[in-house]
Amino acid sequence: MTYRSGKTYSLAEAPPLEPGAVVSVPEVSVRWYQDYLAIAQAVSSIITAYTSLFFLFKQ
């Protein structure tokens, strides 16, 4: 947040808003497909490990 006086504060440290204050919001890049890919990789790793242990210790 930047105030008319030119001072800049982070959101956690900023005093109450005043007229003329500028609030800057950073742009966030959303990559939803990467989240699904990471979850799929984790699930496949767990399934592979379980299957391997099953066949290894099968009696």
N, C-alpha and C positions, 0 to 999 in steps of 0.2 A: 504494500500500500504506500502510495506516495502522497504526501500532503502538499498544500499550496506553498508551505515554507520551503519545500524541497527535500525535507527529511523523508527517508524511506525506511519502513519497518516491515518485518515479517508479520504474518497474520497473528501469530501467537503473542507478539510483543506490542502490537499496535494499540494506541489509545483509541477511544471512540471515534467513529467517523465524523468528519466535519464537511461542510459544503465545499466543493472543489477538490476533494480527495479523489485520487485515481486508484482503482483496484485493478491489479493485473492478475489474470488467471492464465497459468501456463498451459500450452496445448499438450494434450496427451494422445499419443498414437495408440490406437486400439488394434490389437492383432488377435482376434478371438480364435482364429483357426490354430494358432500356436498353443493356446491353452488346451484345446481339445486334443491336439497331437501329443502334448505332454501327458495328459491323463491316459490316453490310449497306450502310450509307451509304458507307463507305470503298470497299468492293468495287465498288459501282455507280459511284462517281466514277472509279475506275481504268478500268473498262470503257468508260465514256463518253469519257474522255480518249483511250484507245487507239483506239476506233472513230473518233473525230473526226480524229485524226492519220492513221489509215489512209486515210480518204476524202480528206483534204486533200492528202496526198502520193502518192496512188495514181497510177500512170503508165499 
